[in-house]
Each structure stands twice: as structure tokens, then as C-alpha cells.
Amino acid sequence: MRLNGEIEEDEEEEKVAKSLNSQTYSTGIGFPQLQSQNLVVGYALTSKKKKSFLQPKLIRLAWNKGIFFVAIDLKRPLSDQGPFDVVLHKLSGKDWCNIIEDYRQKHPEVTVLDPPDAIEHLHNRQSMLQDVADLNLSDCHGKVGVPRQLVISKDPSSIPHEVNKAGLQLPLVVKPLVVDGSAKSHELFLAYDQFSLAELEPPLVLQEFVNHGGILFKVYIVGEIIKVVRRFSLPNFSKHELEKVAGVFRFPRVSSASASADDADLEPSVAEHPPLLLLEKLARELRRRLGLRLFNIDIIREHGTRDVFYVIDINYFPGYGKMPDYEHIFTDFLLSFVQSKHKKRPTA
């Protein structure tokens, strides 16, 4: 196994990557003799995630702090590899889930980020937001809820009736029910009239569109660390505009890094971040309920209010490479496991 070296680097970072790649790690014989304060992180990531996350700046900073990223060989038994202090993973499929769960049971001394059954909870958009809906955060300088939504499992012809029965107001954001990491699972549509609803393909979630001033807040969670960035989103809709539009339209993922609104000249009432106390409590409760340490929350503020917020999505192991200063945040997070390991050691 070799440390990741699939990323383009500038001259200085290329030297670091070459230094890392020059060492081949294997189980037992040949594994580096690391000092006790060092940390070995075995990773199993998709090619896309490796490229976006294991960037040269992160690798260099981690190396300087005694953190070693080691690629997990998917063709070999996981228990034969390492030893690892942390296993970082984002792969899909039942086989991988069984492998990592079996590894967790046999190696309780290793921190697995994160448990596969906890991650699975976020693969369904109905269960994903239920934990938010069950919270009572009305006393934290703001209120947090979820938009009214409806799950449609089958029979698209019944959708207009079900929407009427549920009392949902148009327009509706249409999202696939299952989030499996594929491009299709992230396709979003906006439905403007009831007649076109029958054209949709279940299983899906229909979510009331909430006017939010065209701004979305991405709240990144890395353990107990919280980082918030602004992204441009869909503009507000008026009743007059809705009368002129019909059909179902696909729209792009509005929260990409290219849609950053951090430096935009915005009205203070729109640009102001959600209160930190509110985010801290929300993150703490979701960490406890979800059993996850690496995720992000997409939040919008209801337009015309200062303290009414809605969670519209939760993602596991998001694009941290888009988060400012993520290299320092993530390496500090990983080093916390070294500290906790030392605390657990018995004194002489």
C-alpha cells in the first residue's frame, strides 16, 4: 500500500508527496516504526473523494504533525492490514458495510469514521430529517425545523391527490428518496403545478419550497468543530410568478463551491449566519442521535425572519476540501484521537 499520490502538486507539495510515496507500508514487517504520538489513518475512499479530500496541503500538514494516511487495499482482508489508529472511509455497498462492521467488532481499539449503520441512516431522505423534526430547539436564539414534506413510494398518478391530501403548497422541491452517492440521487427538481406532479418517478420526497433569500448555509461538522459557509441558492418565488410558470424543471446543485456567497454584497438580514449557540446545540444533538462525527447540514433561513431556520439536507463526509482552512481543522480533529488514547493509558 502506498500513501495517496494521485493529485497534481506544485513543486513543494510534490516533494512532500514523493517523500510519502517512497515508503511502502504493509502489515508487520516493513510497517514504519512510528513514535507513540503519531497517528496512522487507513483510508478507503472513492477516487473522486481521494482527489477532493487528500489534497497535497492536507498531506503535507498531516505529515508535519505526525499523521500518516495509508491506503487500504480492498483486495486484501482488512484485519491483515495496519495497524491503524483510525479508519476513514466512504464507500458504498453491502459488502463493504459488512467488512467494516466486522472490523469494528474485532478491533474496538480502532476509531472507525463512521459506523456503517449510522451512515446508512442518511441514505434515506425521510429518516435523514426525522431526527431534526424530533428536536426542540426553540430556546437557543432561534428555531430549527424541517420543511413539510411527503414521501411517495410508488404510483406517480396518485401524487397530485396525495399532495392535496397533505396540504402541501407549491412549488415543491423534488428529491430522490434514496441517497446512494450516485449522480442521480442528487438530482433535484422544482414542481410548479399539480398536473405535472404525475410525471415524476417515485420513490421520491416532495418538500415545500421555503423562500430563503437565495442563500443557503452549509454547516460543516468535524467532531465538535463547526464551520459555516454561505452558498447561493434558488431565489424567492412570489405568488404572481407562480401563476406564470408550469411544469417540473431540473435545477443544478445550488450548494457547490462555485456558488460561494461568502464574499457577496448581501443584505445583512440575509447574510447573517445562524446563531452559534443554535448551531452548537443542533450539531451536538445530531452527533448524539445520528452517531456520526463527519457530516454537514444544509440550512436555510425563512425569508423575512431572523430566527426561523429549516434543515433541508444532511450529508455524510461532505466535500471538506471546499471548507476554508479544512486542513488545519481536520488534522487537529485527528490528533484529538492521539490525546484520547494517551488519556486511556494506565499510569505506571
Stockholm file with secondary structure:
# STOCKHOLM 1.0

chainA/1-348         MRLNGEIEEDEEEEKVAKSLNSQTYSTGIGFPQLQSQNLVVGYALTSKKKKSFLQPKLIRLAWNKGIFFVAIDLKRPLSDQGPFDVVLHKLSGKDWCNIIEDYRQKHPEVTVLDPPDAIEHLHNRQSMLQDVADLNLSDCHGKVGVPRQLVISKDPSSIPHEVNKAGLQLPLVVKPLVVDGSAKSHELFLAYDQFSLAELEPPLVLQEFVNHGGILFKVYIVGEIIKVVRRFSLPNFSKHELEKVAGVFRFPRVSSASASADDADLEPSVAEHPPLLLLEKLARELRRRLGLRLFNIDIIREHGTRDVFYVIDINYFPGYGKMPDYEHIFTDFLLSFVQSKHKKRPTA
#=GR chainA/1-348 SS CBCCCCSCCCHHHHHHHHHHHTCBCCSSTTCCCCCTTCEEEEEEECHHHHHHHSCHHHHHHHHHTTEEEEECCTTSCGGGSCCCSEEEEECCSHHHHHHHHHHHHHCTTSEEESCHHHHHGGGBHHHHHHHHHTCCCTTSSSEEECCCEEEECSCGGGHHHHHHHHTCCSSEEEEESBCCSSSGGGCEEEECSSGGGGGCCSSEEEEECCCCTTEEEEEEEETTEEEEEEEECCCCCCHHHHTTCCSEEEECCTTSGGGBCTTSCCCHHHHCCCCHHHHHHHHHHHHHHHCCSEEEEEEEECTTCSSEEEEEEEEESCCGGGSTTHHHHHHHHHHHHHHHHHHHSCCC
#=GC SS_cons         CBCCCCSCCCHHHHHHHHHHHTCBCCSSTTCCCCCTTCEEEEEEECHHHHHHHSCHHHHHHHHHTTEEEEECCTTSCGGGSCCCSEEEEECCSHHHHHHHHHHHHHCTTSEEESCHHHHHGGGBHHHHHHHHHTCCCTTSSSEEECCCEEEECSCGGGHHHHHHHHTCCSSEEEEESBCCSSSGGGCEEEECSSGGGGGCCSSEEEEECCCCTTEEEEEEEETTEEEEEEEECCCCCCHHHHTTCCSEEEECCTTSGGGBCTTSCCCHHHHCCCCHHHHHHHHHHHHHHHCCSEEEEEEEECTTCSSEEEEEEEEESCCGGGSTTHHHHHHHHHHHHHHHHHHHSCCC
//
